[in-house]
Amino acid sequence: MAGSTRTQRPGMSDVARVAGVSHQTVSRVLNDHPHVRPETREKVLDAISELGYRRNSAARALVTQRSAIVGIVTSGSLHFGPATTLAVLEQSARSAGYFVSVATATDPTPEAMTDIFGSFMDQSVEGIVVIAPDERVAAAARAASAHVPVLLLAAMTSAPGDPPILSVDQAGGARLLARHLIGLGHRDLVHITGPADWFDAISRRDAWHAELAAASVVPRADIPGDWTAATGYQAAQGLLGNLPDAVFAANDQTALGVLHAFADAGVRVPEDVSVVGYDDVEGSDHFIPPLTTVRQDFGALGRQAMEVLISAVQGEPARPAPVPPELLVRSSTGPPAERARPAHR
């Protein structure tokens, strides 16, 4: 249109001119070439910042035959684990120099997952990270791994032919909680579980029972749960007539509901009953009382996930070790109360 002006986006030649280097040197810096002197790299990076230069990813892909795109599949769950995992994966991928394409599979049918992976193939993704809370998502990821490197983030046992699998050590965290409560002297214990089809919930439940069995402790029957505070509240109400020594809530939200029900009923925590959770969600140290729980290092999980996926892209597949959890002991646990108890079995 007459009289209009158009601001041209700065290119690599502009960066080279401002930095006083060659076009080839700028390209080497952008592609993290090792044979660039630190002072030269700094001049180029300063020029990039000054000009607001952004590389043309489409052109780069034509030259290098690499898209630098990582696909991430999530279930869309707003629960703490999957949501936090997605956030750290996006950050870790960008820190590693990759663009991120996220697809949400709220209903992970085979057809839906085929469409998602097909879309990723159209984008020429170099690898895919699948946050797999249950078997349906994991099964679809196995099928996709025949076409592009795939990393499963899931608390599941690897089988022959599976892609690399990585998770925080869910079983290890449950064992830490069991040992902590047994060490305090608790023997009358109950677990409010997570959803029966979630890998995390299954792993925590099974490890909890295995650790108690190793100590010759027979717990009460599990109470089914679904990760929510409402279920924790309802479960705790059912315990009021016959309090256990301690309650292991499958996650911190469930534990919050337990604490709420006990507070409403005048049950003191930990004087009358101890309560533990899992996740160390933001604010769990401000529950009343502050919650003993297990911290999952999602930052380490995200960084390790990208390292494993990039290795797979480069043809160096790895079998990563689980990320270790950390027990955080706070005021919601203490020695068992001295009182007569009716039989619970």
C-alpha positions in Angstrom: 0.0 0.0 0.0 1.3 3.5 -0.9 3.1 5.3 1.9 3.4 2.1 4.0 6.6 0.8 5.4 7.6 -2.7 6.4 10.1 -3.6 9.0 12.3 -6.4 7.8 13.2 -9.1 10.3 17.0 -9.2 10.9 18.9 -12.1 9.3 22.1 -13.9 9.9 24.0 -11.4 7.6 22.9 -8.6 9.9 24.1 -10.5 13.0 27.4 -11.2 11.2 27.8 -7.5 10.3 27.1 -6.2 13.9 29.4 -8.9 15.5 32.1 -8.3 12.9 32.3 -12.0 12.0 31.5 -14.1 9.0 28.1 -15.6 8.1 29.6 -19.0 8.7 30.7 -18.1 12.2 27.2 -17.0 13.1 25.9 -20.4 11.8 28.4 -22.2 13.9 27.3 -20.4 17.0 23.6 -21.0 16.3 24.3 -24.7 15.9 26.4 -24.9 19.0 29.6 -25.9 17.1 32.4 -26.7 19.5 35.2 -25.0 17.5 34.2 -21.4 18.2 36.3 -19.2 20.5 34.4 -18.1 23.7 35.0 -14.4 22.9 33.7 -14.8 19.4 30.6 -16.8 20.6 29.9 -14.0 23.1 30.1 -11.3 20.4 27.7 -13.2 18.2 25.2 -13.8 21.1 25.4 -10.1 22.0 24.6 -9.2 18.4 21.7 -11.7 18.4 20.3 -10.1 21.5 20.8 -6.5 20.2 19.0 -7.2 16.9 16.3 -9.5 18.3 17.3 -12.1 15.7 15.2 -15.3 15.5 16.3 -18.1 13.3 14.1 -19.4 10.5 13.3 -22.9 11.6 11.9 -23.9 8.3 15.0 -22.9 6.4 17.2 -24.5 9.0 15.3 -27.8 8.6 15.9 -27.7 4.8 19.6 -27.2 5.3 20.3 -29.6 8.2 17.5 -32.2 7.5 16.5 -31.7 11.2 13.4 -30.2 12.5 14.6 -29.6 16.1 11.0 -30.4 17.1 10.0 -32.7 20.0 6.5 -34.0 20.3 4.9 -34.3 23.7 1.7 -36.4 24.3 -0.2 -35.7 27.5 -3.5 -37.0 28.8 -4.6 -33.4 29.6 -4.9 -34.4 33.3 -4.8 -31.5 35.7 -3.5 -33.7 38.5 -0.2 -32.7 40.0 2.1 -35.3 38.5 1.1 -35.2 34.8 0.6 -31.4 34.8 4.0 -30.7 36.5 5.7 -33.2 34.2 4.4 -31.4 31.1 5.7 -28.1 32.4 9.2 -29.2 33.1 9.4 -31.2 29.8 8.5 -28.1 27.8 11.2 -26.0 29.7 13.8 -28.7 29.4 13.2 -29.2 25.7 13.6 -25.5 25.0 16.7 -25.3 27.1 18.2 -28.1 25.0 17.4 -26.1 21.8 14.3 -27.9 20.7 10.9 -26.6 19.7 7.9 -28.3 21.4 4.7 -29.6 19.9 2.2 -30.6 22.5 -0.8 -32.9 21.8 -3.5 -33.7 24.3 -5.2 -37.1 24.3 -8.2 -36.7 26.7 -9.6 -39.9 25.3 -6.6 -42.0 24.2 -8.4 -44.4 21.9 -6.2 -46.1 19.2 -7.8 -43.9 16.6 -7.1 -40.7 18.5 -3.5 -41.7 19.2 -2.9 -42.7 15.6 -4.1 -39.2 14.6 -1.8 -37.5 17.1 1.3 -39.5 16.0 0.4 -38.9 12.4 0.3 -35.2 13.0 3.7 -35.4 14.7 5.1 -37.3 11.6 3.8 -34.5 9.4 5.8 -32.1 11.5 8.9 -34.3 11.1 9.4 -34.4 14.9 12.8 -35.9 15.9 11.4 -37.7 18.9 8.3 -38.0 21.1 7.8 -38.0 24.9 4.6 -39.7 26.0 3.3 -38.9 29.5 1.6 -42.3 30.1 -0.5 -42.5 33.3 -2.1 -45.8 32.3 -1.9 -48.7 29.9 -4.0 -47.3 27.1 -1.6 -44.4 26.5 1.4 -46.7 26.9 0.2 -49.2 24.3 -0.2 -46.4 21.7 3.3 -45.2 22.5 4.7 -48.7 21.9 3.2 -48.7 18.4 4.6 -45.3 17.5 8.1 -46.2 18.6 8.6 -48.2 15.4 8.6 -44.9 13.4 10.4 -42.4 15.6 12.3 -42.4 18.9 9.9 -42.5 21.8 10.4 -42.1 25.5 7.7 -43.2 27.9 7.3 -41.3 31.1 5.5 -43.9 33.2 5.8 -45.8 36.5 5.6 -49.1 34.7 7.8 -52.2 34.3 9.7 -52.4 31.0 9.0 -55.4 28.8 11.1 -56.6 25.9 10.6 -54.4 22.9 9.4 -51.4 24.9 10.8 -47.9 24.2 12.9 -46.4 27.0 10.8 -45.8 30.2 11.6 -43.2 32.8 9.8 -42.0 35.9 10.3 -40.9 39.5 10.7 -44.0 41.6 7.1 -44.3 42.8 7.7 -47.6 44.6 10.8 -46.2 46.4 8.7 -43.3 47.7 6.1 -45.6 49.1 8.8 -47.7 50.8 10.2 -44.6 52.4 6.8 -43.7 53.9 6.2 -47.3 55.2 9.6 -47.4 56.9 9.1 -44.0 58.4 5.7 -45.0 60.0 7.0 -48.4 61.1 10.0 -46.7 62.6 7.7 -44.5 64.7 6.1 -47.6 66.1 2.9 -47.7 64.0 1.4 -51.1 63.2 -2.3 -50.3 62.6 -2.1 -48.8 59.1 -4.4 -48.1 56.2 -3.8 -46.9 52.7 -6.2 -44.7 50.7 -5.3 -45.6 47.1 -5.1 -43.7 43.8 -7.1 -44.8 40.8 -6.8 -48.5 40.2 -5.7 -48.1 36.5 -2.9 -45.5 37.1 0.7 -46.8 37.1 1.7 -44.4 39.9 -1.1 -45.6 42.1 -0.4 -49.2 41.4 3.3 -48.8 42.1 2.8 -47.0 45.4 0.2 -49.5 46.6 2.2 -52.6 45.8 5.5 -51.2 47.3 3.6 -50.1 50.4 2.3 -53.6 51.0 5.6 -55.3 50.2 7.4 -53.1 52.7 4.9 -53.7 55.4 5.0 -57.5 54.7 8.8 -57.4 55.0 8.3 -56.0 58.5 5.6 -58.5 59.4 3.0 -55.7 59.6 -0.5 -56.6 58.4 -2.4 -53.4 57.4 -6.1 -52.8 57.1 -7.8 -53.3 53.8 -7.1 -50.6 51.3 -9.7 -47.8 50.8 -10.2 -47.1 47.1 -9.5 -43.5 46.1 -9.2 -41.2 43.0 -6.5 -38.6 43.9 -9.2 -36.1 45.2 -9.5 -34.3 48.5 -13.2 -35.2 48.5 -12.4 -38.9 48.5 -9.9 -38.4 51.3 -12.5 -36.6 53.4 -15.1 -39.4 52.8 -12.5 -42.1 53.6 -11.4 -40.5 56.8 -15.0 -40.1 58.0 -15.4 -43.8 57.7 -12.4 -44.3 60.0 -13.7 -42.1 62.9 -15.3 -44.9 64.8 -12.1 -47.0 64.8 -9.0 -44.8 64.2 -5.9 -46.5 62.9 -2.4 -45.5 64.0 -1.7 -43.9 60.6 -3.1 -43.2 57.2 -1.1 -43.3 54.0 -3.0 -41.1 51.5 -2.0 -41.8 47.9 -1.3 -38.2 47.2 -1.3 -34.8 49.0 -4.7 -33.8 47.7 -6.2 -37.0 49.3 -4.3 -36.2 52.5 -5.7 -32.7 52.6 -9.2 -34.2 52.6 -8.2 -36.6 55.4 -6.8 -33.8 57.5 -10.0 -31.8 56.9 -12.3 -34.7 58.1 -10.2 -35.3 61.2 -10.1 -31.6 62.1 -13.9 -31.4 61.7 -14.3 -34.4 64.1 -11.8 -33.1 66.6 -9.3 -35.8 65.9 -5.7 -34.6 66.6 -3.0 -35.1 64.0 -0.5 -36.6 64.9 -1.4 -37.1 68.5 -4.4 -39.3 67.7 -3.4 -40.5 64.2 -0.6 -39.8 61.8 -1.2 -38.9 58.2 1.2 -39.0 55.2 0.8 -38.0 51.6 2.8 -38.1 48.3 4.0 -35.5 45.9 4.9 -32.4 48.1 2.5 -30.2 46.2 3.0 -26.5 46.6 1.5 -25.5 50.0 1.7 -29.0 51.6 4.1 -27.5 54.1 1.3 -25.1 55.2 -1.4 -27.8 55.6 -2.7 -28.0 59.2 -0.5 -29.6 60.4 2.3 -29.5 57.8 2.3 -32.7 55.9 4.8 -35.5 55.9 5.1 -36.5 52.2 7.4 -37.6 49.4 8.9 -35.0 47.1 9.2 -35.9 43.4 12.1 -34.1 41.6 10.3 -33.2 38.4 13.1 -30.9 37.3 15.5 -33.8 37.3 12.9 -35.9 35.5 12.5 -33.4 32.7 16.3 -32.9 32.2 16.9 -36.6 32.2 14.0 -37.2 29.8 15.5 -34.9 27.2 19.0 -36.4 27.6 17.5 -39.9 27.0 15.4 -38.8 24.1 18.3 -36.9 22.4 20.5 -39.9 22.8 17.8 -42.0 21.1 17.6 -39.5 18.3 21.3 -39.8 17.8 21.1 -43.6 17.7 22.3 -44.2 21.3 19.3 -45.7 23.1 19.5 -45.8 26.9 17.7 -47.6 29.7 17.5 -44.8 32.3 17.3 -45.4 36.1 14.3 -44.0 37.9 14.7 -40.6 39.5 15.0 -41.0 43.3 12.3 -39.5 45.6 12.9 -37.7 48.9 11.0 -38.2 52.2 10.0 -34.9 53.8 9.2 -35.4 57.5 6.9 -32.7 58.9 4.4 -32.3 61.8 1.7 -34.7 60.6 3.5 -37.8 61.8 4.5 -38.8 65.3 4.5 -41.9 67.6 1.2 -43.8 68.0 -1.2 -42.9 70.7 -1.6 -45.2 73.7 -5.2 -46.4 73.6 -7.3 -49.5 73.5 -8.5 -50.4 70.1 -11.3 -52.6 68.8 -10.3 -55.2 66.3 -10.3 -53.9 62.7 -10.0 -57.3 60.9 
